[in-house]
Amino acid sequence: MSQLKFEEDSLRSTKRIVILGSGFAGIEVLKKLQKKFHSNKNIEITLVSKDNFLLFTPMLPEVASGMIETRHIVTPIRSFCKSQVL
Ligand SMILES: Cc1cc2nc3c(=O)[nH]c(=O)nc-3n(C[C@H](O)[C@H](O)[C@H](O)COP(=O)(O)OP(=O)(O)OC[C@H]3O[C@@H](n4cnc5c(N)ncnc54)[C@H](O)[C@@H]3O)c2cc1C
């Protein structure tokens, strides 16, 4: 089998999943899919979002009132990604 044919075959067998948004819903789906397909190299998950952080909205009032700092309720999206191609 030629190299080109091999690459075509492996591209065909790769399934791509796109998650739109990295809010609570997107991150939860990402975590579940990563767990389900962690050993499957033929699944490629792409997360598309305009934010590179997850904001824990339930604690926004505490930030507004000065009880905590914004950085305490912000988590980088990359910390949820098992493997990354940025
Ligand atoms: C102050 C406050 C307090 C809250 N407290 C609670 C609570 O106590 N309990 C509770 O259950 N809920 C609470 N909520 C509601 C909760 O935050 C939302 O229900 C939840 O965030 C919705 O999650 P989501 O993933 O659907 O959307 P979001 O969290 O809004 O995520 C949407 C994602 O899509 C991305 N996105 C949007 N448009 C685009 C675009 N055009 N291109 C690329 N990316 C895009 C955004 O960047 C974001 O990452 C609160 C909300 C607020 C504002």
Ligand as a Chemical Component Dictionary entry (heavy atoms), coordinates in Angstrom:
data_LIG
# 
_chem_comp.id                   LIG 
_chem_comp.type                 NON-POLYMER 
_chem_comp.pdbx_formal_charge   0 
_chem_comp.three_letter_code    LIG 
# 
loop_
_chem_comp_atom.comp_id 
_chem_comp_atom.atom_id 
_chem_comp_atom.alt_atom_id 
_chem_comp_atom.type_symbol 
_chem_comp_atom.charge 
_chem_comp_atom.model_Cartn_x 
_chem_comp_atom.model_Cartn_y 
_chem_comp_atom.model_Cartn_z 
_chem_comp_atom.pdbx_ordinal 
LIG C1  C1  C 0 -24.805 36.095 37.130 1  
LIG C2  C2  C 0 -25.272 34.743 36.713 2  
LIG C3  C3  C 0 -25.502 33.755 37.675 3  
LIG C4  C4  C 0 -25.921 32.482 37.300 4  
LIG N1  N1  N 0 -26.113 31.542 38.258 5  
LIG C5  C5  C 0 -26.536 30.306 37.924 6  
LIG C6  C6  C 0 -26.722 29.289 38.910 7  
LIG O1  O1  O 0 -26.534 29.508 40.100 8  
LIG N2  N2  N 0 -27.131 28.062 38.492 9  
LIG C7  C7  C 0 -27.376 27.787 37.174 10 
LIG O2  O2  O 0 -27.750 26.653 36.864 11 
LIG N3  N3  N 0 -27.175 28.719 36.232 12 
LIG C8  C8  C 0 -26.772 29.957 36.548 13 
LIG N4  N4  N 0 -26.600 30.927 35.595 14 
LIG C9  C9  C 0 -26.894 30.571 34.209 15 
LIG C10 C10 C 0 -25.740 29.830 33.594 16 
LIG O3  O3  O 0 -24.570 30.620 33.620 17 
LIG C11 C11 C 0 -26.130 29.518 32.131 18 
LIG O4  O4  O 0 -27.327 28.777 32.131 19 
LIG C12 C12 C 0 -25.052 28.712 31.464 20 
LIG O5  O5  O 0 -23.861 29.462 31.425 21 
LIG C13 C13 C 0 -25.483 28.366 30.038 22 
LIG O6  O6  O 0 -24.469 27.533 29.539 23 
LIG P1  P1  P 0 -24.249 27.372 27.988 24 
LIG O7  O7  O 0 -23.087 26.462 27.798 25 
LIG O8  O8  O 0 -25.538 26.977 27.348 26 
LIG O9  O9  O 0 -23.959 28.846 27.439 27 
LIG P2  P2  P 0 -22.743 29.798 27.813 28 
LIG O10 O10 O 0 -22.163 29.473 29.153 29 
LIG O11 O11 O 0 -23.268 31.189 27.555 30 
LIG O12 O12 O 0 -21.647 29.426 26.730 31 
LIG C14 C14 C 0 -21.739 29.823 25.381 32 
LIG C15 C15 C 0 -20.370 29.648 24.752 33 
LIG O13 O13 O 0 -20.462 29.887 23.344 34 
LIG C16 C16 C 0 -19.458 30.796 22.961 35 
LIG N5  N5  N 0 -19.978 31.575 21.836 36 
LIG C17 C17 C 0 -21.141 32.259 21.791 37 
LIG N6  N6  N 0 -21.281 32.834 20.586 38 
LIG C18 C18 C 0 -20.193 32.480 19.861 39 
LIG C19 C19 C 0 -19.764 32.757 18.541 40 
LIG N7  N7  N 0 -20.498 33.496 17.719 41 
LIG N8  N8  N 0 -18.589 32.249 18.126 42 
LIG C20 C20 C 0 -17.842 31.478 18.948 43 
LIG N9  N9  N 0 -18.196 31.156 20.211 44 
LIG C21 C21 C 0 -19.359 31.669 20.659 45 
LIG C22 C22 C 0 -19.182 31.659 24.167 46 
LIG O14 O14 O 0 -17.896 32.196 24.098 47 
LIG C23 C23 C 0 -19.302 30.621 25.282 48 
LIG O15 O15 O 0 -18.094 29.938 25.455 49 
LIG C24 C24 C 0 -26.161 32.209 35.935 50 
LIG C25 C25 C 0 -25.913 33.192 34.967 51 
LIG C26 C26 C 0 -25.478 34.439 35.337 52 
LIG C27 C27 C 0 -25.196 35.487 34.275 53 
# 
loop_
_chem_comp_bond.comp_id 
_chem_comp_bond.atom_id_1 
_chem_comp_bond.atom_id_2 
_chem_comp_bond.value_order 
_chem_comp_bond.pdbx_ordinal 
LIG C1  C2  SING 1  
LIG C2  C3  SING 2  
LIG C2  C26 DOUB 3  
LIG C3  C4  DOUB 4  
LIG C4  N1  SING 5  
LIG C4  C24 SING 6  
LIG N1  C5  DOUB 7  
LIG C5  C6  SING 8  
LIG C5  C8  SING 9  
LIG C6  O1  DOUB 10 
LIG C6  N2  SING 11 
LIG N2  C7  SING 12 
LIG C7  O2  DOUB 13 
LIG C7  N3  SING 14 
LIG N3  C8  DOUB 15 
LIG C8  N4  SING 16 
LIG N4  C9  SING 17 
LIG N4  C24 SING 18 
LIG C9  C10 SING 19 
LIG C10 O3  SING 20 
LIG C10 C11 SING 21 
LIG C11 O4  SING 22 
LIG C11 C12 SING 23 
LIG C12 O5  SING 24 
LIG C12 C13 SING 25 
LIG C13 O6  SING 26 
LIG O6  P1  SING 27 
LIG P1  O7  DOUB 28 
LIG P1  O8  SING 29 
LIG P1  O9  SING 30 
LIG O9  P2  SING 31 
LIG P2  O10 DOUB 32 
LIG P2  O11 SING 33 
LIG P2  O12 SING 34 
LIG O12 C14 SING 35 
LIG C14 C15 SING 36 
LIG C15 O13 SING 37 
LIG C15 C23 SING 38 
LIG O13 C16 SING 39 
LIG C16 N5  SING 40 
LIG C16 C22 SING 41 
LIG N5  C17 SING 42 
LIG N5  C21 SING 43 
LIG C17 N6  DOUB 44 
LIG N6  C18 SING 45 
LIG C18 C19 SING 46 
LIG C18 C21 DOUB 47 
LIG C19 N7  SING 48 
LIG C19 N8  DOUB 49 
LIG N8  C20 SING 50 
LIG C20 N9  DOUB 51 
LIG N9  C21 SING 52 
LIG C22 O14 SING 53 
LIG C22 C23 SING 54 
LIG C23 O15 SING 55 
LIG C24 C25 DOUB 56 
LIG C25 C26 SING 57 
LIG C26 C27 SING 58 
# 
